[in-house]
Amino acid sequence: MNTDKQPADSQGEADENMSEEQILEAMFSNLVIQQTRTALFTLGQIPDPHSGQRVLDLDTAQMLIATLEMLKEKTKGNLSQKEDELITHSIEQLHDIFAHTIQAIEKAQAEKGGQTESGLYTPPSGLVTPDGTTSSSSVSFTSGTESTPAAAPEPAEPAPAPKQDDDDSHKRFSKKY
């Protein structure tokens, strides 16, 4: 009976578990970093790598921050100290940037006072709003969290009724594969 193999096998399993633990820790860290970077992108902190424009979408940023908070709550007690510090720091950083962005919007609104016809404010230069528009103004932001009432849209004229043919023998739809 060879007793030397038992500790070697146990050590090999420990190395595999440690390696698996390190992989899982790296995957968790990557998830947190990915969510954080996406939130920073939607807060206009990171430009689009293709267009160089900055996007401001506060609703999406709020959702991403809330997702990180939920992830922290659901994994409470199961995180290493390093993982817990990473997610806590990321959430705090995003809260600070979000609050700063809201303050910048409010300040710009107070200084400029220039609402568009829709009741929203124009974003700074290079920012693209969720509807895809770009602004050349350099003072204020468009926000989905504005509390200004929007004007009611004009009622559209009803669409004309489709012509009905008496001859139903013609094809209305066709599929081609």
N, C-alpha and C positions, 0 to 999 in steps of 0.2 A: 504494500500500500504506500503510495507516494503522497505525503502530506504537503510537499512543496507546491503542488499544483493548486491546492485549495486557495491559499492566499493569492497566488498569481491570478487565478480566475476571478476572485473577488476584487482584486485590484483592477483587472481589466474591465470588469463591470462598472466599477466606480469611475474609471476613466471615461467609459462610454456615457455614463449618466452625467458626469461633469461636462462632457463635451455636448451632450444633448441639452443640458441646463444652460450652457453658454449660448447655444444656438437659439433656444427659446428666449433668452434674455435679449439677444441681438434682434430677434424678430419683433419683440415687444417694443424695444427702443426704436426700431425703424418705423413701426406703426405710429408711435407717438410723434416722432419727428415728421413723418409724412403728414399727419393731421395738423401739426403745428405750422408747417410750411404752407399748406393749403389755406389755412386760416390767415396767415400773414399775407398770402397772395390776394385773398378776398378783402383784406383790409388795406390794400394798396401799398403794402410795404415791400413787395417783391414784384418787379416788372415781368411781364410776359416775355419769356425768352425768345419767342418768334417775332413779336411785333414791337417789343420794347415798351408797350403801353402798360399802365397800371390800372387794375380793376378795383372798383369799390362796390362790394356787395355785403352790406351789413347783416342782412338776414342769414345768408350762408355762413358768414363768420360766426354769428351767434350759434347756429346749429353745430358747427364744428367744435366750438368751445364747449357747448353742452355735451357733445359726444365724448370729448376728453374727460369732462367731469364725471359722466356716467361710467366711463371705463375705469376711472380711478376708484369710484365708489364700489363697483362690482368686483374689482380685483383687490380690494382692501384686505390686508392680512396675507396676501399671496405674493406680494411683490418683494423683491430684494430692496435693500436700502437705496441702491443706485437707481433702480427703476422708479421707486417712489419719489426720489428727489427729482428725477427727470420729468415725470408727469406733473408733479407739483409745481416745479419751476416753469414748465411750459404753460400751464394754466394761468399762473400768476402773471407771466409775461404777456399772454394774450389778453387778459383782463385789463392790464395797464394800457396796452396799445389800443384796445377797443375804446376804453374810457377817453384816452387822449384824442382819438379820432372823432368821437362824439363831441368833445369839447371844441375841437377845431371846426366842426360843422356848425355848432351853435355860435361860435365866435364869428365865423364868416357870415352866417345869416344875420347876426346883429349888426356887423359892420357894413355889409353890402346891402342887405335888405332887398336883393334882386331876385324875386321869385320868377320862375318861368310861368307860362300860361297854365301849366298843369299843377302849379303849386309846389313844385320841387325846385331845388337849387342846383345850379350848374356845378359839375365837378371840376377839380383843378386840371390843369393842362396835362394831357397824357393819360388821364383816367378814363376808363371805359366802364360805363354803367351796365347793369345786368341786361338792359334792353339793347345793348350793342352800340349805343351812341357814344361819340367822343366829344370832349369839350376842349376849347382852347382857353377858357377862363382859368385864372390861376388863384382864385380866392376861395371857393367853397365846394361842397360835396353834394352829390345826390344820395339820398338815403331812403331805404325802405322803411325806416322807423320814424319818418317825419309825422307829425301830428296835424299838419295842415290839411284842411278838408279839400278834397279834389272836386272840381266842378263835375256835375252830372253830365254824362255823355248825351249828345243829341240822339234822339231816336232815329234809327235808320228806316229808310223806306222799305216796305215789304218787297221781297224778291218777286219778279214776275212769275206767274204760274207757268209751268212747263207746257209746251204744246203737246196735245195728245193726238196721236195719229189713229185713224180708224183701222189702219192696217197694222196688226200686231205681228205680222210674219217676218219683219226685218229683225236682225240681230241687234240687241241693245248692248250686250256685253260679249266679249270673247276672250278666251284664255289661250295663250300661246306659251308653249314650253320649249 
